[in-house]
Amino acid sequence: MTDEPTLTTTAGNPLADNQNSLSAGPRGPLLMQDYQLLEKLAHQNRERIPERPVHAKGTGAFGTLTITHDITRYCKASLFSAVNKKTEVLARFSTVAGELGAADAERDVRGFALKFYTEEGNWDMVGNNTPVFFVRDPYKFPDFIHTQKRHPRTNMRSPTAMWDFWSLSPESLHQVTILMSDRGLPIGVRHINGYGSHTYSFVNAKNERFWVKFHFTTLQGHKHWTNAEAREVVGRTRESTQADLYDSIEAGEYPRWTFSIQVMPEADAEKTAFNPFDLTKVWPHGDYPLIEVGVMELNRNPDNYFTEIEQAAFSPSNMVQGIEPSPDKMLQARIFSYADAHRHRIGTHYEALPVNKPKCPVHHYHKDGSMRFFPNNPNSDAYYEPNSFGGPVQNPAVAEPPIKLSGDGDRYDHRIGNDDFSQPRNLFKLFDEGQKSRLFSNIAEAMEGVPSFIVERQLALFDQVHQDYGTGVRTALKKRAAH
């Protein structure tokens, strides 16, 4: 006898033989009564869940957020309540366009999703490594994602689709410039910044509202591949990012980020020269400087990738007291679409899974459905509301103040009155000559095979950003054509 536990079926039936099927003889055939074989094969057929439609390829780790500065004058959320307070966090990093088996070292936006397990519930900050995005209206998001995925006829990625959409969507210029710059191809997620990207709102204990942007600045420094270096990396491994993060944590080299915020008084939203709720825009740091909040450190790898990372579900709908949405149209849509995607992908009660479950008590009346594996409320008669049996009730004291903005419902043209060129121009001017040269080269390479009329349309947009931008890309295109 050994101290090892006995292998069983999922129902607890002990197994005498896990090496051989039950058959009528040494050469077969097999017997249908071998329920142990049937269970094993049936489970294998169901080991995978649908991959995420976007951000499918990712990696993650656990850690802590430590508050280093007092921001209670802006926000009453409990995780900010005291300096030196620590909150457990789960981080997941991903590429946007690649499927589950895609290579890590590809030019793409990186997802930067965080789940904070606070005593008031989970707060999810679902952002990217860029402070802006390609579109500002969620009506265009499915169209944009179609251009990043496979062509329905060829089943291959289509540069023509990407550049066709971008050249017809000048609001994408800011994000395209970032994507095609050095920061579009980081060597790993330890060397990227993270942004909430959207505008959110903070509410303090006096019920005063502030608009806010979230920033996580890497303390490891920025490091990037060139296209040529990335091709060599992909030739060696498709898991370069995952290996870098996992190995660094195993070695005790814990990556860290400084957490900061930009804060805008509520009344400023109607005074700015730009729309502060526009996801294609950044807030000038000169007007709204970074305010340091704390430090995030990742220090524990998951014990089981599937249960803790693949089944992890992040949604902007997960907010806590003191942190609220804003009129940002893209954020408003993501509040629905992310949670809806998880219910489809994982199951109705996906937030009851251990990795998604809040650390605080949870009380609701959601009933039945797939994966209903948790018990009823202590009083089983209180399964509806209102009731007379002591079930959970609403609490008006936790109501947040109304947003002081007004408007009439309509389908407003999001391009009228929007300046889509100044912020990309300011970014372009920040690049040194080497960065500009690599930007031009990366764009020329990404335009390989794109019809000339689409290229010309995109070049006209680059010209409107800065004449040197359009000229530089034209020169790079001619160099590639000459070779």
GUFILO-607539 format. One record per residue (C-alpha): residue number from 1; x, y, z. Coordinates in Angstrom, 2 decimals. Layout:
N
<r NUM, <X, Y, Z>>,
...
END
This chain:
483
<r 1, <0.00, 0.00, 0.00>>,
<r 2, <1.07, 3.58, -0.68>>,
<r 3, <-0.17, 6.95, 0.54>>,
<r 4, <-1.30, 7.89, -2.97>>,
<r 5, <-5.06, 8.44, -3.36>>,
<r 6, <-7.09, 5.97, -5.41>>,
<r 7, <-8.09, 7.14, -8.88>>,
<r 8, <-11.88, 7.39, -9.30>>,
<r 9, <-14.56, 8.32, -11.82>>,
<r 10, <-16.22, 11.74, -11.50>>,
<r 11, <-18.90, 10.05, -9.38>>,
<r 12, <-16.27, 8.68, -7.00>>,
<r 13, <-16.16, 5.09, -8.23>>,
<r 14, <-12.60, 3.72, -7.70>>,
<r 15, <-10.73, 2.51, -10.79>>,
<r 16, <-8.87, -0.80, -10.76>>,
<r 17, <-7.29, -0.38, -14.21>>,
<r 18, <-6.61, 2.93, -15.96>>,
<r 19, <-4.45, 1.41, -18.72>>,
<r 20, <-6.76, -0.99, -20.57>>,
<r 21, <-10.27, -0.85, -22.04>>,
<r 22, <-12.90, -3.46, -21.18>>,
<r 23, <-13.25, -5.87, -24.12>>,
<r 24, <-14.61, -9.28, -25.08>>,
<r 25, <-11.07, -10.58, -25.57>>,
<r 26, <-7.45, -9.48, -26.07>>,
<r 27, <-8.22, -8.39, -29.64>>,
<r 28, <-11.63, -6.85, -28.92>>,
<r 29, <-14.27, -5.76, -29.61>>,
<r 30, <-14.92, -3.26, -26.80>>,
<r 31, <-17.93, -3.46, -24.51>>,
<r 32, <-20.48, -0.64, -24.23>>,
<r 33, <-20.66, -1.28, -20.49>>,
<r 34, <-17.16, 0.24, -20.04>>,
<r 35, <-18.55, 3.43, -18.53>>,
<r 36, <-15.06, 4.36, -17.36>>,
<r 37, <-13.79, 4.50, -20.96>>,
<r 38, <-16.94, 6.32, -22.12>>,
<r 39, <-16.57, 8.95, -19.38>>,
<r 40, <-12.92, 9.53, -20.26>>,
<r 41, <-13.60, 9.95, -23.99>>,
<r 42, <-16.72, 12.06, -23.45>>,
<r 43, <-14.87, 14.41, -21.13>>,
<r 44, <-12.02, 14.80, -23.62>>,
<r 45, <-14.55, 15.91, -26.26>>,
<r 46, <-15.66, 18.66, -23.90>>,
<r 47, <-12.33, 19.87, -22.51>>,
<r 48, <-12.36, 23.09, -24.49>>,
<r 49, <-14.67, 26.05, -24.29>>,
<r 50, <-15.15, 28.55, -27.14>>,
<r 51, <-12.17, 30.86, -27.45>>,
<r 52, <-12.67, 34.58, -27.05>>,
<r 53, <-13.72, 36.21, -30.36>>,
<r 54, <-11.03, 38.84, -29.69>>,
<r 55, <-8.13, 38.71, -27.21>>,
<r 56, <-8.09, 34.91, -27.52>>,
<r 57, <-4.33, 34.45, -27.05>>,
<r 58, <-3.26, 35.53, -23.60>>,
<r 59, <-1.37, 34.90, -20.39>>,
<r 60, <-1.81, 36.07, -16.84>>,
<r 61, <-0.73, 36.13, -13.22>>,
<r 62, <-1.84, 37.17, -9.74>>,
<r 63, <-0.46, 39.90, -7.54>>,
<r 64, <-1.29, 42.90, -5.41>>,
<r 65, <-2.08, 46.59, -5.75>>,
<r 66, <-0.53, 48.62, -2.93>>,
<r 67, <-1.86, 52.15, -2.39>>,
<r 68, <0.97, 54.67, -1.95>>,
<r 69, <-0.91, 57.99, -2.17>>,
<r 70, <-4.18, 59.27, -0.72>>,
<r 71, <-6.85, 59.93, -3.39>>,
<r 72, <-9.90, 59.74, -1.10>>,
<r 73, <-10.73, 63.35, -2.03>>,
<r 74, <-11.62, 61.97, -5.47>>,
<r 75, <-12.98, 58.48, -4.80>>,
<r 76, <-14.74, 56.64, -1.97>>,
<r 77, <-13.95, 53.12, -3.25>>,
<r 78, <-12.66, 50.96, -0.41>>,
<r 79, <-9.53, 49.82, -2.24>>,
<r 80, <-8.28, 53.45, -2.12>>,
<r 81, <-9.31, 54.02, 1.51>>,
<r 82, <-5.85, 53.98, 3.11>>,
<r 83, <-2.20, 54.34, 2.17>>,
<r 84, <-0.39, 50.95, 2.24>>,
<r 85, <-3.67, 49.08, 1.71>>,
<r 86, <-3.21, 45.98, -0.43>>,
<r 87, <-5.78, 44.45, -2.78>>,
<r 88, <-5.38, 41.12, -4.57>>,
<r 89, <-5.37, 41.46, -8.36>>,
<r 90, <-5.51, 39.13, -11.37>>,
<r 91, <-3.95, 40.40, -14.59>>,
<r 92, <-4.47, 38.98, -18.08>>,
<r 93, <-2.51, 40.18, -21.11>>,
<r 94, <-3.41, 39.31, -24.69>>,
<r 95, <-3.14, 40.08, -28.36>>,
<r 96, <-6.32, 41.34, -30.00>>,
<r 97, <-6.49, 39.73, -33.44>>,
<r 98, <-4.73, 36.40, -33.04>>,
<r 99, <-6.50, 33.13, -32.39>>,
<r 100, <-5.75, 30.90, -29.40>>,
<r 101, <-2.75, 29.31, -31.12>>,
<r 102, <-1.32, 32.50, -32.64>>,
<r 103, <2.24, 33.63, -32.03>>,
<r 104, <2.87, 36.15, -29.28>>,
<r 105, <5.46, 38.21, -31.17>>,
<r 106, <3.07, 39.81, -33.65>>,
<r 107, <2.39, 43.50, -34.27>>,
<r 108, <-0.89, 44.06, -32.49>>,
<r 109, <-2.54, 45.95, -29.67>>,
<r 110, <-2.10, 44.21, -26.32>>,
<r 111, <-5.00, 43.71, -23.94>>,
<r 112, <-4.34, 44.78, -20.34>>,
<r 113, <-7.16, 43.41, -18.16>>,
<r 114, <-7.18, 43.62, -14.37>>,
<r 115, <-9.55, 42.15, -11.77>>,
<r 116, <-9.31, 43.69, -8.29>>,
<r 117, <-10.85, 41.52, -5.56>>,
<r 118, <-12.07, 44.26, -3.18>>,
<r 119, <-14.17, 43.84, -0.03>>,
<r 120, <-16.99, 45.66, -1.83>>,
<r 121, <-16.95, 43.38, -4.86>>,
<r 122, <-14.83, 42.93, -7.97>>,
<r 123, <-13.62, 45.90, -9.97>>,
<r 124, <-12.50, 45.02, -13.50>>,
<r 125, <-10.39, 47.43, -15.52>>,
<r 126, <-10.43, 46.02, -19.05>>,
<r 127, <-8.01, 48.08, -21.10>>,
<r 128, <-5.15, 47.96, -23.57>>,
<r 129, <-1.51, 48.99, -23.80>>,
<r 130, <-2.66, 52.06, -25.74>>,
<r 131, <-4.56, 55.07, -24.37>>,
<r 132, <-6.84, 55.28, -27.45>>,
<r 133, <-8.63, 52.96, -29.88>>,
<r 134, <-9.43, 52.71, -33.60>>,
<r 135, <-13.10, 53.71, -33.38>>,
<r 136, <-15.19, 55.92, -31.12>>,
<r 137, <-18.67, 54.53, -31.83>>,
<r 138, <-19.50, 50.91, -30.85>>,
<r 139, <-21.68, 50.55, -33.93>>,
<r 140, <-18.43, 50.24, -35.89>>,
<r 141, <-16.67, 47.83, -33.53>>,
<r 142, <-17.92, 44.58, -35.13>>,
<r 143, <-16.96, 45.93, -38.56>>,
<r 144, <-13.48, 46.81, -37.35>>,
<r 145, <-12.95, 43.38, -35.77>>,
<r 146, <-14.04, 41.70, -39.02>>,
<r 147, <-11.10, 43.44, -40.73>>,
<r 148, <-8.68, 41.96, -38.16>>,
<r 149, <-9.97, 38.42, -38.54>>,
<r 150, <-9.91, 36.01, -41.48>>,
<r 151, <-11.39, 36.75, -44.90>>,
<r 152, <-14.54, 34.62, -45.34>>,
<r 153, <-13.43, 33.30, -48.75>>,
<r 154, <-9.67, 32.88, -48.38>>,
<r 155, <-9.65, 32.19, -44.61>>,
<r 156, <-6.50, 34.33, -44.44>>,
<r 157, <-5.79, 37.69, -42.83>>,
<r 158, <-6.46, 40.59, -45.19>>,
<r 159, <-4.25, 43.71, -45.17>>,
<r 160, <-6.60, 45.12, -47.80>>,
<r 161, <-9.54, 44.91, -45.39>>,
<r 162, <-7.54, 46.54, -42.60>>,
<r 163, <-6.28, 49.47, -44.65>>,
<r 164, <-9.60, 49.88, -46.46>>,
<r 165, <-11.38, 50.32, -43.13>>,
<r 166, <-8.67, 52.56, -41.64>>,
<r 167, <-8.47, 54.77, -44.74>>,
<r 168, <-12.24, 55.29, -44.54>>,
<r 169, <-12.09, 55.98, -40.79>>,
<r 170, <-9.86, 58.98, -40.04>>,
<r 171, <-10.59, 58.60, -36.32>>,
<r 172, <-8.29, 55.53, -36.43>>,
<r 173, <-5.17, 57.63, -37.24>>,
<r 174, <-4.03, 58.01, -33.64>>,
<r 175, <-4.22, 54.29, -32.86>>,
<r 176, <-2.77, 53.27, -36.25>>,
<r 177, <0.26, 55.49, -35.62>>,
<r 178, <0.84, 53.86, -32.23>>,
<r 179, <0.33, 50.36, -33.67>>,
<r 180, <2.84, 50.93, -36.47>>,
<r 181, <5.37, 52.57, -34.15>>,
<r 182, <7.91, 50.78, -31.96>>,
<r 183, <5.31, 50.21, -29.25>>,
<r 184, <3.20, 48.09, -31.59>>,
<r 185, <5.55, 45.13, -31.14>>,
<r 186, <6.68, 44.80, -27.48>>,
<r 187, <9.06, 41.98, -26.52>>,
<r 188, <6.72, 41.00, -23.71>>,
<r 189, <3.98, 42.30, -21.47>>,
<r 190, <6.36, 43.17, -18.64>>,
<r 191, <7.53, 46.02, -20.88>>,
<r 192, <4.20, 47.64, -21.77>>,
<r 193, <2.05, 50.31, -20.17>>,
<r 194, <-1.59, 49.65, -19.43>>,
<r 195, <-4.47, 52.06, -19.81>>,
<r 196, <-8.14, 52.04, -18.91>>,
<r 197, <-8.39, 53.92, -22.24>>,
<r 198, <-12.01, 54.94, -21.57>>,
<r 199, <-13.05, 57.82, -19.40>>,
<r 200, <-14.62, 56.68, -16.13>>,
<r 201, <-16.02, 58.62, -13.21>>,
<r 202, <-14.97, 58.75, -9.58>>,
<r 203, <-17.40, 59.70, -6.81>>,
<r 204, <-16.10, 60.73, -3.39>>,
<r 205, <-17.70, 60.51, 0.07>>,
<r 206, <-19.38, 63.91, -0.51>>,
<r 207, <-21.02, 62.54, -3.68>>,
<r 208, <-18.88, 64.84, -5.84>>,
<r 209, <-18.09, 63.46, -9.29>>,
<r 210, <-14.80, 63.59, -11.20>>,
<r 211, <-13.94, 62.22, -14.64>>,
<r 212, <-10.88, 59.97, -14.59>>,
<r 213, <-8.39, 58.12, -16.81>>,
<r 214, <-6.37, 55.12, -15.56>>,
<r 215, <-2.65, 54.64, -16.32>>,
<r 216, <-0.32, 51.75, -15.42>>,
<r 217, <3.29, 52.64, -16.26>>,
<r 218, <5.79, 49.80, -16.54>>,
<r 219, <8.76, 49.95, -14.16>>,
<r 220, <10.67, 47.48, -16.34>>,
<r 221, <11.09, 50.01, -19.16>>,
<r 222, <9.83, 49.78, -22.73>>,
<r 223, <11.43, 47.17, -24.98>>,
<r 224, <10.35, 46.32, -28.52>>,
<r 225, <11.12, 43.99, -31.41>>,
<r 226, <11.64, 45.15, -34.95>>,
<r 227, <9.64, 43.23, -37.56>>,
<r 228, <12.76, 41.29, -38.55>>,
<r 229, <13.57, 40.38, -34.93>>,
<r 230, <9.98, 39.28, -34.33>>,
<r 231, <10.07, 36.94, -37.34>>,
<r 232, <13.15, 35.26, -35.87>>,
<r 233, <11.45, 34.96, -32.46>>,
<r 234, <8.31, 33.39, -33.95>>,
<r 235, <10.56, 30.90, -35.76>>,
<r 236, <11.82, 29.72, -32.38>>,
<r 237, <8.70, 29.95, -30.22>>,
<r 238, <5.10, 31.05, -30.45>>,
<r 239, <4.92, 31.55, -26.67>>,
<r 240, <7.56, 34.25, -26.18>>,
<r 241, <5.35, 36.56, -24.11>>,
<r 242, <3.92, 33.80, -21.95>>,
<r 243, <7.36, 32.33, -21.28>>,
<r 244, <8.82, 35.74, -20.42>>,
<r 245, <6.12, 36.53, -17.85>>,
<r 246, <5.96, 33.02, -16.36>>,
<r 247, <9.72, 32.57, -16.10>>,
<r 248, <10.31, 35.99, -14.56>>,
<r 249, <7.75, 35.35, -11.81>>,
<r 250, <9.10, 31.85, -11.14>>,
<r 251, <12.56, 33.40, -10.78>>,
<r 252, <11.29, 35.95, -8.27>>,
<r 253, <11.69, 38.87, -10.71>>,
<r 254, <8.24, 40.29, -10.11>>,
<r 255, <7.08, 42.85, -12.69>>,
<r 256, <5.68, 46.11, -11.35>>,
<r 257, <3.67, 49.05, -12.67>>,
<r 258, <3.00, 52.49, -11.21>>,
<r 259, <-0.74, 53.14, -11.06>>,
<r 260, <-1.71, 56.77, -11.76>>,
<r 261, <-4.83, 58.68, -12.69>>,
<r 262, <-5.75, 61.79, -14.60>>,
<r 263, <-8.60, 63.70, -12.96>>,
<r 264, <-10.99, 66.18, -14.58>>,
<r 265, <-13.58, 68.13, -12.56>>,
<r 266, <-17.09, 67.20, -13.63>>,
<r 267, <-17.90, 70.64, -15.05>>,
<r 268, <-14.79, 70.65, -17.28>>,
<r 269, <-16.34, 68.04, -19.59>>,
<r 270, <-18.45, 70.71, -21.28>>,
<r 271, <-15.56, 73.18, -21.56>>,
<r 272, <-12.78, 71.19, -23.23>>,
<r 273, <-11.89, 71.78, -26.89>>,
<r 274, <-12.19, 68.02, -27.45>>,
<r 275, <-14.75, 65.44, -26.37>>,
<r 276, <-13.29, 63.95, -23.14>>,
<r 277, <-15.45, 60.84, -23.62>>,
<r 278, <-14.03, 60.09, -27.09>>,
<r 279, <-12.00, 56.87, -27.04>>,
<r 280, <-9.83, 58.09, -29.94>>,
<r 281, <-8.55, 61.03, -27.85>>,
<r 282, <-6.09, 61.45, -24.97>>,
<r 283, <-6.24, 64.14, -22.31>>,
<r 284, <-3.27, 66.56, -22.44>>,
<r 285, <-1.01, 65.86, -19.45>>,
<r 286, <-0.28, 69.57, -19.18>>,
<r 287, <-3.95, 70.21, -18.40>>,
<r 288, <-4.62, 67.01, -16.45>>,
<r 289, <-1.32, 65.73, -15.00>>,
<r 290, <-0.76, 62.19, -13.75>>,
<r 291, <-1.56, 61.71, -10.05>>,
<r 292, <0.17, 58.70, -8.52>>,
<r 293, <-2.03, 56.19, -6.69>>,
<r 294, <-0.04, 53.02, -6.06>>,
<r 295, <2.08, 50.16, -7.34>>,
<r 296, <0.88, 46.90, -8.88>>,
<r 297, <3.13, 43.86, -8.58>>,
<r 298, <2.55, 40.42, -10.13>>,
<r 299, <4.08, 37.72, -7.97>>,
<r 300, <2.20, 34.44, -8.44>>,
<r 301, <1.68, 32.29, -11.51>>,
<r 302, <-1.61, 30.41, -11.86>>,
<r 303, <-1.68, 26.82, -10.62>>,
<r 304, <-3.96, 25.80, -13.49>>,
<r 305, <-3.96, 27.92, -16.64>>,
<r 306, <-7.39, 26.80, -17.82>>,
<r 307, <-9.29, 27.35, -14.58>>,
<r 308, <-7.58, 30.60, -13.58>>,
<r 309, <-6.75, 32.33, -16.89>>,
<r 310, <-8.79, 30.79, -19.71>>,
<r 311, <-11.94, 30.88, -17.57>>,
<r 312, <-11.15, 34.30, -16.14>>,
<r 313, <-13.87, 36.74, -17.19>>,
<r 314, <-13.29, 40.50, -17.17>>,
<r 315, <-16.03, 43.03, -17.83>>,
<r 316, <-16.35, 46.82, -17.49>>,
<r 317, <-19.74, 46.09, -15.91>>,
<r 318, <-17.91, 44.98, -12.76>>,
<r 319, <-17.66, 48.21, -10.77>>,
<r 320, <-17.58, 49.10, -7.09>>,
<r 321, <-18.94, 52.00, -5.04>>,
<r 322, <-17.14, 55.16, -6.10>>,
<r 323, <-16.18, 53.99, -9.60>>,
<r 324, <-18.77, 54.51, -12.34>>,
<r 325, <-19.02, 54.71, -16.13>>,
<r 326, <-19.06, 57.89, -18.17>>,
<r 327, <-20.98, 58.87, -21.34>>,
<r 328, <-18.16, 57.26, -23.39>>,
<r 329, <-20.15, 55.43, -26.10>>,
<r 330, <-17.63, 52.61, -26.48>>,
<r 331, <-17.60, 52.00, -22.73>>,
<r 332, <-21.39, 51.99, -22.61>>,
<r 333, <-21.50, 49.23, -25.22>>,
<r 334, <-18.70, 47.19, -23.63>>,
<r 335, <-20.63, 47.16, -20.35>>,
<r 336, <-23.14, 44.93, -22.15>>,
<r 337, <-21.04, 43.06, -24.67>>,
<r 338, <-18.27, 41.75, -22.40>>,
<r 339, <-20.56, 40.19, -19.81>>,
<r 340, <-22.74, 38.81, -22.59>>,
<r 341, <-19.71, 37.21, -24.25>>,
<r 342, <-18.79, 35.46, -21.00>>,
<r 343, <-22.28, 34.09, -20.50>>,
<r 344, <-22.09, 32.59, -23.98>>,
<r 345, <-18.50, 31.35, -23.70>>,
<r 346, <-18.40, 30.02, -20.14>>,
<r 347, <-21.97, 29.79, -18.87>>,
<r 348, <-24.82, 31.62, -17.23>>,
<r 349, <-23.23, 31.65, -13.79>>,
<r 350, <-19.65, 32.28, -14.91>>,
<r 351, <-19.04, 34.71, -12.05>>,
<r 352, <-19.52, 31.93, -9.51>>,
<r 353, <-16.36, 30.18, -10.76>>,
<r 354, <-13.54, 30.51, -8.20>>,
<r 355, <-11.36, 32.80, -10.32>>,
<r 356, <-14.27, 35.18, -10.98>>,
<r 357, <-16.01, 34.92, -7.62>>,
<r 358, <-15.86, 38.06, -5.45>>,
<r 359, <-14.22, 37.80, -2.04>>,
<r 360, <-17.17, 39.62, -0.44>>,
<r 361, <-20.64, 38.11, 0.20>>,
<r 362, <-22.87, 37.95, -2.88>>,
<r 363, <-26.68, 38.13, -2.69>>,
<r 364, <-28.93, 37.94, -5.74>>,
<r 365, <-32.05, 36.20, -7.08>>,
<r 366, <-30.64, 34.79, -10.33>>,
<r 367, <-32.15, 31.36, -10.68>>,
<r 368, <-31.29, 28.07, -12.39>>,
<r 369, <-29.55, 27.97, -15.79>>,
<r 370, <-26.41, 26.12, -16.82>>,
<r 371, <-23.70, 25.78, -14.19>>,
<r 372, <-26.03, 26.53, -11.26>>,
<r 373, <-23.76, 24.69, -8.80>>,
<r 374, <-23.94, 26.98, -5.74>>,
<r 375, <-26.54, 26.66, -2.96>>,
<r 376, <-29.72, 28.67, -2.49>>,
<r 377, <-29.87, 31.62, -0.13>>,
<r 378, <-30.01, 30.45, 3.50>>,
<r 379, <-33.77, 30.95, 3.45>>,
<r 380, <-34.98, 28.92, 0.47>>,
<r 381, <-38.41, 30.62, 0.60>>,
<r 382, <-36.80, 33.94, -0.40>>,
<r 383, <-36.24, 33.24, -4.07>>,
<r 384, <-37.95, 36.38, -5.43>>,
<r 385, <-38.14, 40.06, -4.52>>,
<r 386, <-39.92, 41.68, -2.78>>,
<r 387, <-40.60, 38.90, -0.29>>,
<r 388, <-41.65, 38.46, 3.34>>,
<r 389, <-38.95, 35.96, 4.29>>,
<r 390, <-35.88, 38.06, 4.98>>,
<r 391, <-34.23, 37.91, 1.56>>,
<r 392, <-31.70, 40.52, 0.41>>,
<r 393, <-33.15, 43.97, -0.26>>,
<r 394, <-32.14, 47.14, -2.05>>,
<r 395, <-30.19, 49.83, -0.20>>,
<r 396, <-30.91, 53.40, -1.36>>,
<r 397, <-27.88, 54.60, 0.62>>,
<r 398, <-25.51, 53.24, -2.05>>,
<r 399, <-27.10, 55.26, -4.88>>,
<r 400, <-24.65, 57.39, -6.85>>,
<r 401, <-25.38, 61.01, -7.85>>,
<r 402, <-26.78, 61.68, -11.34>>,
<r 403, <-24.42, 62.79, -14.10>>,
<r 404, <-24.81, 66.51, -14.79>>,
<r 405, <-24.95, 66.24, -18.56>>,
<r 406, <-27.99, 66.52, -20.78>>,
<r 407, <-28.79, 65.53, -24.34>>,
<r 408, <-31.47, 64.30, -26.69>>,
<r 409, <-31.51, 60.78, -28.04>>,
<r 410, <-30.36, 60.70, -31.67>>,
<r 411, <-27.82, 59.03, -33.97>>,
<r 412, <-25.25, 61.82, -33.96>>,
<r 413, <-22.59, 61.75, -36.69>>,
<r 414, <-19.48, 61.08, -34.63>>,
<r 415, <-17.17, 62.63, -37.26>>,
<r 416, <-18.82, 66.04, -37.53>>,
<r 417, <-16.87, 68.58, -35.49>>,
<r 418, <-14.20, 66.06, -34.49>>,
<r 419, <-10.52, 66.84, -35.06>>,
<r 420, <-8.92, 63.49, -35.87>>,
<r 421, <-5.55, 64.90, -36.91>>,
<r 422, <-4.13, 67.10, -34.13>>,
<r 423, <-3.44, 64.35, -31.59>>,
<r 424, <-1.77, 62.01, -34.12>>,
<r 425, <0.23, 65.05, -35.28>>,
<r 426, <1.40, 65.77, -31.73>>,
<r 427, <2.39, 62.11, -31.31>>,
<r 428, <4.26, 62.11, -34.63>>,
<r 429, <6.22, 65.20, -33.59>>,
<r 430, <7.38, 63.40, -30.44>>,
<r 431, <9.11, 60.67, -32.49>>,
<r 432, <12.83, 61.02, -33.19>>,
<r 433, <14.20, 60.34, -36.68>>,
<r 434, <14.81, 56.65, -35.97>>,
<r 435, <11.30, 56.15, -34.66>>,
<r 436, <9.83, 57.91, -37.69>>,
<r 437, <11.90, 55.81, -40.07>>,
<r 438, <10.71, 52.58, -38.43>>,
<r 439, <7.12, 53.86, -38.47>>,
<r 440, <7.31, 54.50, -42.24>>,
<r 441, <8.91, 51.10, -42.86>>,
<r 442, <6.38, 49.23, -40.71>>,
<r 443, <3.45, 50.86, -42.50>>,
<r 444, <4.94, 50.14, -45.95>>,
<r 445, <5.43, 46.50, -45.00>>,
<r 446, <1.89, 46.25, -43.60>>,
<r 447, <0.52, 47.68, -46.89>>,
<r 448, <2.04, 44.88, -48.97>>,
<r 449, <-0.54, 43.76, -51.55>>,
<r 450, <-3.09, 46.45, -50.68>>,
<r 451, <-4.80, 47.98, -53.77>>,
<r 452, <-3.26, 51.31, -54.78>>,
<r 453, <-6.50, 53.31, -54.45>>,
<r 454, <-6.73, 52.31, -50.78>>,
<r 455, <-3.05, 53.12, -50.22>>,
<r 456, <-3.54, 56.57, -51.75>>,
<r 457, <-6.58, 57.22, -49.61>>,
<r 458, <-4.61, 56.35, -46.48>>,
<r 459, <-1.64, 58.45, -47.61>>,
<r 460, <-3.97, 61.43, -47.96>>,
<r 461, <-4.90, 60.99, -44.30>>,
<r 462, <-1.23, 60.81, -43.29>>,
<r 463, <-0.66, 64.06, -45.23>>,
<r 464, <-3.33, 65.74, -43.13>>,
<r 465, <-1.58, 64.62, -39.96>>,
<r 466, <1.80, 65.96, -41.16>>,
<r 467, <3.31, 66.33, -44.61>>,
<r 468, <6.45, 64.49, -43.45>>,
<r 469, <4.26, 61.58, -42.37>>,
<r 470, <2.76, 61.06, -45.85>>,
<r 471, <6.07, 61.74, -47.59>>,
<r 472, <7.93, 59.29, -45.37>>,
<r 473, <5.47, 56.47, -46.04>>,
<r 474, <5.58, 57.17, -49.80>>,
<r 475, <9.36, 56.93, -49.77>>,
<r 476, <9.26, 53.66, -47.82>>,
<r 477, <6.72, 52.22, -50.25>>,
<r 478, <8.95, 53.11, -53.22>>,
<r 479, <11.95, 51.45, -51.55>>,
<r 480, <9.99, 48.24, -51.04>>,
<r 481, <8.74, 48.32, -54.64>>,
<r 482, <12.31, 48.75, -55.89>>,
<r 483, <13.33, 45.55, -54.17>>,
END
